[in-house]
Amino acid sequence: MLEQLRFFTWQDVLLAVVDIAVVAYLFYKIFTLIRGTRAVQLLKGVAFLYVLVSLTQWARLYTINWILVQVRTMLLVALPIVFHPELRRGLEQIGRGRWFTRSLFRFQDDDVEKTVDELVTACFNLSAQKTGGLIVLERETGLEEYMEDAVRIDALVSSQLIENIFVFGSPLHDGAVIVRGDRIAAAASFLPPTQDPVTVELGSRHRAALGITQVSDAVAIVISEETGTVSLASGGRLIRGLDAKTLREKLLEALGAQTNNQTGSRRPGK
């Protein structure tokens, strides 16, 4: 091998470095994609199975080895089904890359701040009343499929409208409000709950918020009906116990607003 290395040119070395760097980056992206999901446990099981195959072959346990090899073959067919959510999320992230991204709902920073202020005001008014709510903000990934059985609204985002939607006894109380740009696109939308294990105290709204952020790049705000706690879900992760200022900052960041010059912008009420 050392003899062959003597014939390497600097172009060969450069290509080898680039090749290794690309592979390392791909493995890193895959790791960040599945980190914190059930896919990690499944991968541990697959790795353990491969170790068992090697051990049984080395120990000449031919019957057990044959069974494990058949299981491994079946896994190769089943893995795309088992990892369907992660594969879908990965392909969506590729589609949202710089080369493909083109937002259909761009609006000015002033409009973003006004929309965020209305959302934050509504969330903390609902929190003060301990009224549950779930608000999903659409970004690059379209949420049209979750609006098919929902109630279409198409109204400008306002705290009063959101509070009336979630008031107890309202026909639209259950389900989620979907915000597209600066407009409320739909209400009473039922979202796919997360399949990952979560703590017992998280209810159906929190599970739905985690679920929609796992299959899309949407951001979801959850108001707990039991405690009034305001939480934010993004990328399949939940941040709980937010105050108005922190929620506002995170929403502005998620929507890509420039927050350098916020003089004169309205502050949300609690």
Secondary structure, DSSP 8 states (H G I E B T S, - for coil): -HHHHTT--HHHHHHHHHHHHHHHHHHHHHHHHHTTSTHHHHHHHHHHHHHHHHHHHHTT-HHHHHHHHHHHHHHHHHHHHHTHHHHHHHHHHHHTSTTT---SS---HHHHHHHHHHHHHHHHHHHHTT--EEEEEE-SS--GGGTTTSEEEEEE--HHHHHHHHSTT-TTSSSEEEEETTEEEEEEE------S---TT--HHHHHHHHHHHHSS-EEEEE-TTT--EEEEETTEEE-S--HHHHHHHHHHHTT---S--TT------
